[in-house]
Amino acid sequence: MKRIVMLAAACAVALPAFAQNVATVNGKAISQQSLDQFVKLLVSQGATDTPQLREQVKQEMINRQVFVQAAEKDGIAKQPDIQTEIELARQGILVRALMADYLQKHPVTDQQIQAEYDKAKEQQAGQMEYKVRHILVEDEKTANDLLAQIKANKGKFADLAKKNSKDPGSATNGGDLGWAPPTNYVKPFADTVSGLKKGELAAKPVQTQFGWHIIEVEDTRPVEFPPLDQVRPQLEEMLRQQTLTTYQKELREKATIK
């Protein structure tokens, strides 16, 4: 009787320990904790914690254990190139985790975002954007001939652009490039646009690396700066990257490198 009681007590002690494992592969245990951590990682990446997901994770962990054991049995883990690859993967995981931990401890604040927004808005103050149309051709003579026709009759611009322009993106729209600041264009083109007023046609063709352009500014307006809520994600990400760059630089400067 005493022996039965001791056996029952031993089973009671062993049962919780056994229950902590979701499977064993050739005697190698896969713990519930390992499965939970795997699921947590997937959830952080957008998955939903469901019984189906957990079963899939369990089967994936079993498969991995089977394959890893086979690789170890065949001595693959001892191959120099594989050891190098494993070490590089380990380093990558640690670096990524280090950066994530630093950002968690040094989050971007609303004050930083507001300050960066105000700075960008101030830099944009007074800048203009232009509604431009152009005709792109390969040689100066053709450009001059077309420009003469347009000067004689501005209404021909769209038709001439459709027939002659080598810019497929704008030719079908009569040469229309839409609204943009001059900085969107290559320098010779941008300089010409900046010097033109509303409704003004460039006095002569402009040469760029793409060919010869006939340029007309149809309209101008001040650059409309987007509201903070619209650009907050981009500003926050930019500040996060700046934070990490500064941190990485500090670590490098503190290191003893010979």
N, C-alpha and C positions, 0 to 999 in steps of 0.2 A: 504494500500500500504506500509506504514511504517513498519507494522508488517511482511509483506512478505520479505521485504529487510532485516530486523533483523534476520529472520529465515534463509535466504540464507547465511547471514554473519556467523551465528552460525554453519551452516553445513560446510562452507568453513574452519572454524577453526577446527571443529571436524574431518574432513576428513583426514588430515595428521596424526593425532593421531591414528585414526582407521587403517590407512594404515600401521602403524608401527607394527601391530600385524598380524601374519600369521594365527592364529586360536585362538579360545577361547574354553575352556572345562569347562562346567558347570559354566560359568562366569569368569573363570580363564584364563587370557591372556597368549598366547605364543608369545613373541615378535620376530620381525625380527632380532633384535640384538642377541637374544639367539640362533636363528637358524644359523646365520652367524658364531657365535663363535663355535657352534657344528661342522659346516662344516669345519671351519679353523682347528680344532683339528684333524679331520679325514684326511684332506689334509696333515697336518704335519706328519701323520703316513703312508702316501703313497697313499691316495685316490686321485681321480681327481674330481675337482669341476665341476659338470655337472648338468643340470636341473633334470636328473633322480636321482642323489645323493641327491639333495636338497629336492626332493619330498619324498624320502625314509626317510631322516632325519626328515622332517615335520611329517610324519606318526609315526615315532618312538617317537618323542616328544609328540605327541598327546596320543599315547598309554601309555607312561610313566606317563603323567599327569592324565589319567583316573585311572591307577593302584595306583598311589600315593594317589590320593584323596580317593580311596576306602580303602587303608590301614589306612589313617588318620581317616576316618570315623569310622572304626572298632577299633580304639584305639591301633593299632599295634605299631605306632611310640612311644607310651608311655611305652611300655614293657621294663623293665630294660636291658635285653640282647640285644634287638634291639638298644636301646640308646647307649649301650657300642659299638656295632658294627658300628653304625653311627659315633661315636666319633673316633674310631680307623681308619675308612676310611678317616675322615676329617684330622686326624693327618698325615696319610700316604701321602695324597695329598699335604699337606703343606710342609712336609719334602722333598718330591720329587721336589716340586717347588723351595724350598730354595736352594737345591743342584744345580738345573739347573740354577738358577739365579746367584749363586756364580761362576759357571764355565763360564757363559757368561761374567761376569765381570773380571774373572781371567783366560783367555784362555791359553792353552798350546802354547808356542811359538816355532818357527822353531829352535831357538837357543837351547831350552831345548831338543827338539827331537834330534838334531845333537849331543849334549853333551851326551845324553843317548846312542845313537848309537855308538859313539866313545868309550865310557866306556865299552859297551858290546863287541865291536870288540877287544878291548885291552885285555879283560879277556879271549877271545877265542884264542888269539895269541899263536902259538906254540902247540895248542892242536891237537891231532890226532883222526882220526876215522878209524875203522877197518871193513874189510869185513870178517865176521866170519861164520863158519858153525859148527854145533854141533850134537851130538847124545845124547838123553836123555833116560836113563833107570832107573829102580826102585832100583837096588841093585848094590853094588860095584863089586861083582864077575862078573856079566854080563858085566859091564863097562870095567873091566880089560881084559876079554876075547875078547871083541870087539876091544879094544885098541891094543892088541897084533896082531890081524889080520890086523889092519890098518898100524901098524908099519912095518909089513912084506910086505904090498902092499897098498900104499896110495890110489891107484886107486879104492880100495874097499869102500872108505868112503861113497860115495853117495849111493851105493847099500845097504850098511849096515844100513845107516840112514833110507832109505825108508822102510826097512824090520823090523827094531828094535826100532826106535826112538818113544818115547811117546809124542813128541811135534807135534801135528797135524798141526800146522802152518808152520813148516819147513820140516817135514819128507818127504812130497811129492816132495819137491825141493832138496832132497838129503842133508837135514840138513842146507841149506843156510839161514842165517839170514839177509843177505844184509849188507849195509853200516850203521854204527852207531858209536857214541862215546861210550866209556866204561860206561859212566854215565847212559846209557839206560838199563844197566843190574844190577842185584842184586850184592852185593859187592864181594862175593867169585868168581863169574863168571867174573866180571869186573876186579878184581885184576889180574886174570890169563890172560885175554885178553891183558891188558896193558903191561904185562911182556913178551909177545910173539912177535917175529919178523915176517916179511912177509914170508909165506910158512911154518911157524913153527907149530908143533903139541904139545899140552900140554903133558908133560912127564907122567902125571898120571891123572886119572879122578878127577873131581872137584864136591864136594857135595854142593848142595843148598837145600832150602826148597822144591824144585820141584823134586829132585832126584839126580842122578849121571850123570855128563856131560863129554863127550869126546869133546874137543875143538880144533879147528884148525883155525888159522888166515891165510886166503888166500892172503890178501893184506892190505896195509896201505896207508894213505894219510893225508896231513894236512886238518883240518876242513876248508871248504870253507864258509866264512861268506857271508850271502846274502846282496845284495845292499840295500841302505837306502830306496828307493822307495818301495821295496818289503815288508819291515817290518814296514814302517811308521805307518800304521793304528794300529798295535799292540802296538808300542811304545807310540803313542799318547793316546790310551786308558789306558795304564798302568800309564802314567803320570797324566791323568785326575783322575784316582782312587787314586793316591798318593796325589794329590791336595785336593781331598775331604776328605781323611783320616786325613790329617793335619788340615784341617778346622774343622772337627768334633771334633778332639782332643782339639783344641783351645777353641771351644765353651763349651766343657765339663769341661775344666780346669777353665774357667771363671765363670761357674755356681756355685751358692751357694747350695750345696747339703748336707742335714742333715739326 
